[in-house]
Amino acid sequence: MSRTTRPQIVIAQETLDHLEKLVEGAAARMPALAERLLEELSRARIVPAAKMPADVAGIGSSVTWRDESTGQEQSATLVWPEAADIGAGRVSVLTPIGVALLGLKAGARFPWETRTGEQRELTVLSVQPPAPVSA
């Protein structure tokens, strides 16, 4: 694991409730990822959804980040597993990058381990809040 300090994360209470259920279901299938998500949740600052800052990555947020080792920028929308579609730019919160991005504010720099075990440093460039739901 990188020695870089992990940045503060913020998660909406309603999201936390759903994530805890996902972790329970994922524990047997993806124990390492479930453990990583639990670790992140344990250090998160939990706020009511109405108090969630607009520049913090949550479910439905569009996030742009840069890989500091390659300079490559990527964007994706963070979604629940059932809505994931990598081809459409929707990344599940139950993926390594989804766990890493959840709760981060624009400007945060954080260590990330790829699926192949390679250590990377990523920087969140921007966070766009979810589009309002129309009635």
Rosetta silent file (secondary structure, phi, psi, omega in degrees, C-alpha in Angstrom):
SEQUENCE: MSRTTRPQIVIAQETLDHLEKLVEGAAARMPALAERLLEELSRARIVPAAKMPADVAGIGSSVTWRDESTGQEQSATLVWPEAADIGAGRVSVLTPIGVALLGLKAGARFPWETRTGEQRELTVLSVQPPAPVSA
SCORE:     score description
SCORE:     0.000 S_00000001
   1 L     0.000  142.871  178.843    0.000    0.000    0.000 S_00000001
   2 L   -64.020  152.112  178.808    1.216    3.487   -0.752 S_00000001
   3 L   -84.481   -4.475  179.517    2.433    5.618    2.115 S_00000001
   4 L   -62.490  135.678  177.869    0.334    8.526    0.923 S_00000001
   5 L   -69.252  135.390  178.954   -2.238    9.642    3.473 S_00000001
   6 L   -78.047  137.797 -179.390   -5.756    8.944    2.343 S_00000001
   7 L   -72.669  159.985  175.997   -7.939   12.040    2.047 S_00000001
   8 L   -58.599  141.619  173.833  -11.088   12.669    4.107 S_00000001
   9 L  -123.230  150.937 -179.406  -14.236   11.130    2.646 S_00000001
  10 E  -127.753  132.445 -178.924  -17.864   12.168    3.112 S_00000001
  11 E  -133.815  138.382  176.626  -20.836    9.853    2.578 S_00000001
  12 E   -70.798  142.031 -178.520  -24.572   10.517    2.806 S_00000001
  13 H   -53.173  -44.425 -178.694  -26.363    8.520    5.535 S_00000001
  14 H   -63.006  -36.941  177.226  -28.785    7.008    3.008 S_00000001
  15 H   -67.914  -41.384  179.167  -25.876    5.862    0.845 S_00000001
  16 H   -57.201  -45.896 -179.720  -24.142    4.345    3.888 S_00000001
  17 H   -57.316  -45.980 -179.669  -27.204    2.217    4.691 S_00000001
  18 H   -67.526  -41.466 -179.509  -27.302    0.811    1.138 S_00000001
  19 H   -63.085  -39.527  179.257  -23.520    0.286    1.027 S_00000001
  20 H   -61.747  -37.278  176.377  -23.546   -1.705    4.253 S_00000001
  21 H   -67.295  -40.172  178.300  -26.095   -4.085    2.699 S_00000001
  22 H   -63.000  -40.617  179.808  -23.954   -4.398   -0.447 S_00000001
  23 H   -61.134  -43.612  178.540  -20.887   -5.239    1.651 S_00000001
  24 H   -57.113  -45.504 -179.231  -22.778   -8.051    3.388 S_00000001
  25 H   -70.249  -30.086 -176.305  -23.747   -9.521    0.024 S_00000001
  26 H   -88.516  -13.249 -173.834  -20.276   -9.082   -1.490 S_00000001
  27 L   -55.791  -40.771 -178.654  -18.287  -10.463    1.452 S_00000001
  28 L   -78.141  -38.011 -176.498  -18.325  -14.066    0.184 S_00000001
  29 L   -79.941  -38.302 -175.372  -17.856  -13.270   -3.533 S_00000001
  30 L  -136.618   67.578 -172.555  -15.320  -10.439   -3.272 S_00000001
  31 H   -59.536  -39.971 -178.444  -13.835  -10.515    0.237 S_00000001
  32 H   -66.244  -42.745  179.972  -10.877   -8.189   -0.454 S_00000001
  33 H   -68.667  -41.321  178.026  -13.061   -5.545   -2.104 S_00000001
  34 H   -61.463  -40.847  178.703  -15.739   -5.828    0.596 S_00000001
  35 H   -64.419  -42.087  178.921  -13.034   -5.382    3.258 S_00000001
  36 H   -62.642  -43.210  179.221  -11.638   -2.315    1.453 S_00000001
  37 H   -64.386  -43.180  177.456  -15.108   -0.764    1.248 S_00000001
  38 H   -60.382  -40.110  178.202  -15.737   -1.444    4.949 S_00000001
  39 H   -60.836  -44.604  178.952  -12.396    0.186    5.763 S_00000001
  40 H   -64.826  -43.518 -179.420  -13.380    3.294    3.781 S_00000001
  41 H   -62.502  -35.592 -177.740  -16.827    3.434    5.410 S_00000001
  42 H   -67.790  -22.976 -179.460  -15.285    3.202    8.885 S_00000001
  43 H  -104.506    2.748 -177.643  -13.258    6.370    8.322 S_00000001
  44 L   -77.006  149.999  169.062  -15.974    8.354    6.508 S_00000001
  45 E   -90.655  122.439 -175.832  -17.721   11.430    7.830 S_00000001
  46 E   -98.227  130.358 -179.246  -21.441   10.637    7.545 S_00000001
  47 E  -132.029  156.875  172.996  -23.871   13.469    6.757 S_00000001
  48 L   -62.878  149.234 -178.318  -27.579   13.702    5.896 S_00000001
  49 H   -53.311  -38.362 -178.820  -28.163   13.624    2.114 S_00000001
  50 H   -65.592  -20.060 -179.044  -29.358   17.241    2.186 S_00000001
  51 H  -101.615    5.210 -178.821  -25.981   18.295    3.635 S_00000001
  52 L   -68.594  122.357  178.905  -23.862   16.370    1.122 S_00000001
  53 L   -61.271  141.731 -177.611  -21.415   18.813   -0.528 S_00000001
  54 L   -66.234  -25.082 -176.905  -21.937   19.132   -4.298 S_00000001
  55 L   -96.624   21.550  177.213  -18.215   18.655   -5.001 S_00000001
  56 E  -112.907  133.595 -177.462  -18.000   15.267   -3.242 S_00000001
  57 L   -70.148  119.448  175.415  -18.342   12.038   -5.246 S_00000001
  58 L  -133.215 -177.224  178.740  -21.496   10.132   -4.371 S_00000001
  59 L   -62.035  127.296 -178.699  -23.849    7.801   -6.178 S_00000001
  60 L    94.033  -10.099  178.562  -24.873    9.501   -9.415 S_00000001
  61 L   -75.875  144.479  171.949  -21.933   11.947   -9.409 S_00000001
  62 E   -96.933  126.683 -173.659  -19.807   12.315  -12.529 S_00000001
  63 E  -122.397  135.884  173.354  -16.141   12.257  -11.574 S_00000001
  64 E  -116.758  131.013 -179.564  -13.049   13.134  -13.609 S_00000001
  65 E  -136.743  161.886  179.488   -9.664   11.984  -12.309 S_00000001
  66 E  -122.859  135.518  172.750   -6.060   11.858  -13.496 S_00000001
  67 E   -83.101  114.718 -174.630   -3.581    9.014  -13.098 S_00000001
  68 L   -68.949  -21.531  179.700   -0.455   10.839  -11.923 S_00000001
  69 L   -81.547  -25.307 -178.860    1.915    8.182  -13.276 S_00000001
  70 L  -114.285  -17.959 -175.770    0.580    8.357  -16.849 S_00000001
  71 L    79.442   -1.269 -178.055   -1.121   11.774  -16.968 S_00000001
  72 L   -72.048  134.128  175.976   -4.210   10.041  -18.390 S_00000001
  73 E  -104.351  142.350  177.735   -7.570   11.583  -17.472 S_00000001
  74 E  -137.320  155.856  176.417  -10.755    9.545  -17.176 S_00000001
  75 E  -134.192  148.335  176.378  -14.364   10.299  -16.328 S_00000001
  76 E  -161.401  160.672  173.665  -17.196    8.124  -15.087 S_00000001
  77 E  -102.995  130.815 -178.981  -20.461    8.303  -13.210 S_00000001
  78 E   -82.946  124.693 -174.578  -20.503    6.434   -9.903 S_00000001
  79 E  -135.871  167.986  171.798  -23.520    4.089   -9.713 S_00000001
  80 L   -69.165  155.664 -176.323  -24.998    1.151   -7.812 S_00000001
  81 H   -52.745  -39.759 -176.920  -23.897   -2.263   -9.196 S_00000001
  82 H   -68.342  -16.664  179.898  -27.174   -2.922  -11.019 S_00000001
  83 H  -101.729   -0.251 -176.140  -26.788    0.314  -13.049 S_00000001
  84 L   -66.082  139.189  176.203  -23.127   -0.242  -13.992 S_00000001
  85 E  -159.902   93.758 -174.393  -22.223   -0.132  -17.679 S_00000001
  86 H   -58.950  -34.151  178.598  -18.565    0.593  -18.319 S_00000001
  87 H   -64.415  -27.699  178.823  -19.260    1.204  -22.014 S_00000001
  88 H   -97.266    6.519  177.754  -21.674    3.983  -21.036 S_00000001
  89 L    78.239   23.152  177.969  -19.251    5.420  -18.467 S_00000001
  90 E  -109.775  113.191 -175.766  -21.150    4.137  -15.397 S_00000001
  91 E  -103.248  130.426  178.935  -18.806    2.583  -12.818 S_00000001
  92 E   -68.317  143.434  174.187  -20.116    0.433   -9.971 S_00000001
  93 L   -67.086  -15.649  177.824  -19.359    1.465   -6.418 S_00000001
  94 L   -98.422   40.438  171.796  -18.401   -2.220   -5.960 S_00000001
  95 L  -125.322  160.737  179.021  -15.292   -1.975   -8.157 S_00000001
  96 H   -55.100  -43.110 -179.829  -11.804   -0.956   -7.025 S_00000001
  97 H   -72.387  -34.192  176.808  -12.069    2.477   -8.673 S_00000001
  98 H   -62.073  -45.381  177.430  -15.636    2.931   -7.393 S_00000001
  99 H   -62.295  -42.296 -177.915  -14.549    2.247   -3.816 S_00000001
 100 H   -64.832  -38.840 -175.968  -11.578    4.578   -4.254 S_00000001
 101 H   -80.641  -29.140 -174.566  -13.629    7.503   -5.631 S_00000001
 102 L   -54.445  124.847  174.650  -16.599    7.290   -3.265 S_00000001
 103 L    84.966    0.388 -178.542  -16.759   10.251   -0.894 S_00000001
 104 L   -86.875  146.784  179.165  -13.811   12.161   -2.352 S_00000001
 105 E   -94.436  151.177  174.028  -13.829   15.899   -2.969 S_00000001
 106 L   -53.592  134.416 -178.548  -12.505   17.585   -6.103 S_00000001
 107 L    98.864  -14.542 -179.127   -8.765   18.139   -5.615 S_00000001
 108 L   -68.610  141.467  175.891   -8.227   15.010   -3.495 S_00000001
 109 E  -119.712  134.213 -173.179   -5.160   12.914   -4.290 S_00000001
 110 E  -148.815  153.735  176.247   -5.178    9.291   -3.230 S_00000001
 111 E   -77.785  146.699  179.505   -3.363    5.970   -3.564 S_00000001
 112 E  -145.954  139.316  177.548   -5.030    3.320   -5.688 S_00000001
 113 E  -109.109  125.971  179.583   -4.151   -0.270   -6.463 S_00000001
 114 L   -70.573  170.351  178.120   -5.074   -1.609   -9.894 S_00000001
 115 L   -61.254  -23.243  179.929   -6.624   -5.041  -10.385 S_00000001
 116 L   -91.753    3.411  176.905   -3.116   -6.277  -11.246 S_00000001
 117 L    89.972    3.640  179.549   -1.687   -4.992   -7.946 S_00000001
 118 L   -75.934  135.882  178.920    0.113   -1.968   -9.402 S_00000001
 119 E   -85.851  131.335  178.263    0.251    1.087   -7.117 S_00000001
 120 E  -132.168  161.341  174.659   -0.965    4.353   -8.633 S_00000001
 121 E  -118.082  123.725 -178.893   -1.620    7.875   -7.414 S_00000001
 122 E  -117.410  149.414  176.681   -4.865    9.445   -8.657 S_00000001
 123 E  -124.411  128.765  175.874   -6.157   13.017   -8.387 S_00000001
 124 E   -77.348  118.925 -179.350   -9.850   13.936   -8.526 S_00000001
 125 E   -87.544  -40.257  179.242  -10.075   16.822  -10.990 S_00000001
 126 E  -157.093  154.465  175.937  -13.794   17.514  -10.803 S_00000001
 127 E  -133.102  124.341  174.920  -17.062   16.216   -9.378 S_00000001
 128 E  -106.751  126.133 -178.179  -20.429   17.017  -10.919 S_00000001
 129 L   -65.049  162.064  177.575  -23.386   16.284   -8.635 S_00000001
 130 L   -58.330  146.860  176.484  -26.162   13.962   -9.804 S_00000001
 131 L   -66.654  141.353  178.600  -28.701   15.549  -12.114 S_00000001
 132 L   -60.892  143.039  178.168  -31.891   16.498  -10.266 S_00000001
 133 L   -83.858  125.624  179.404  -34.697   13.966  -10.599 S_00000001
 134 L   -87.542  150.414 -175.114  -37.718   15.490  -12.289 S_00000001
 135 L   -75.654    0.000    0.000  -41.181   14.694  -10.989 S_00000001
